[in-house]
Amino acid sequence: MRKNFLNVIGLCVSLLFVTSCGSNLSKVSTDAEGFEKIQKELISKFGENAYYDGIYIGNSLPANKPGGGVWVKVNVTKNPESLKMEEWIYNSHSGWSHTSEITVEMENGEDIKAYIFQLDNNKFSLKRVGELVTASAKKLADEKDLKNAVLESVHFNTHDRPVSDEDTKIYITMKPENGGTTFKFRYDLAGNLVDFSY
């Protein structure tokens, strides 16, 4: 699967400041409860039948400063057969912004649905990802005596490969609250730790 991005240029200013019904994702916690809220927001915005090939959640620090807090970027489509996806970004300044159009090129008659996923409460659950963030912080507290580790980013995407338990991974980066070494965690879809480095 190959993707061609067409940046949306010349969007009217009003579109850049579209917000989603008063939601404020930037203030959610970076644990299971907060990530469950993000999943509900994505389903509310794009529909429960939407497909994704990438979800990125970042945490701009310090979270209590203007512009700080959680931001979200997704590649999403409601109609996989169209081979068109959209990139949307949420941040505390503009709410949801539609930033790019993506054209997907499939080779040898491959089915796009093999490369994309839907959010659910099983394999692709953001609540579970939030649990992994908490587990990562606990590992750092227990093994590195780092009591104040916070989320820097988390993402999972297909990397242009079919979705599978073997190839699709969840990537989490953590760092001390006041800056310093970045710790990298890689989990499989079942939540097993595959790799830990810094």
Stockholm file with secondary structure:
# STOCKHOLM 1.0

chainA/1-198         MRKNFLNVIGLCVSLLFVTSCGSNLSKVSTDAEGFEKIQKELISKFGENAYYDGIYIGNSLPANKPGGGVWVKVNVTKNPESLKMEEWIYNSHSGWSHTSEITVEMENGEDIKAYIFQLDNNKFSLKRVGELVTASAKKLADEKDLKNAVLESVHFNTHDRPVSDEDTKIYITMKPENGGTTFKFRYDLAGNLVDFSY
#=GR chainA/1-198 SS CEEEEEECCSCCHHHHTCCCTTCCGGGSCSSHHHHHHHHHHHHHHHCTTCEEEEEEEEEESSTTSTTCEEEEEEEEESCGGGTEEEEEEEETTTEEEEEEEEEEECCTTCCGGGSCBCCCSSSSCHHHHHHHHHHHHHHHHHHHCCTTEEEEEEEEECTTSCCCTTTCEEEEEEEETTCCCCEEEEEETTSCEEEEEC
#=GC SS_cons         CEEEEEECCSCCHHHHTCCCTTCCGGGSCSSHHHHHHHHHHHHHHHCTTCEEEEEEEEEESSTTSTTCEEEEEEEEESCGGGTEEEEEEEETTTEEEEEEEEEEECCTTCCGGGSCBCCCSSSSCHHHHHHHHHHHHHHHHHHHCCTTEEEEEEEEECTTSCCCTTTCEEEEEEEETTCCCCEEEEEETTSCEEEEEC
//
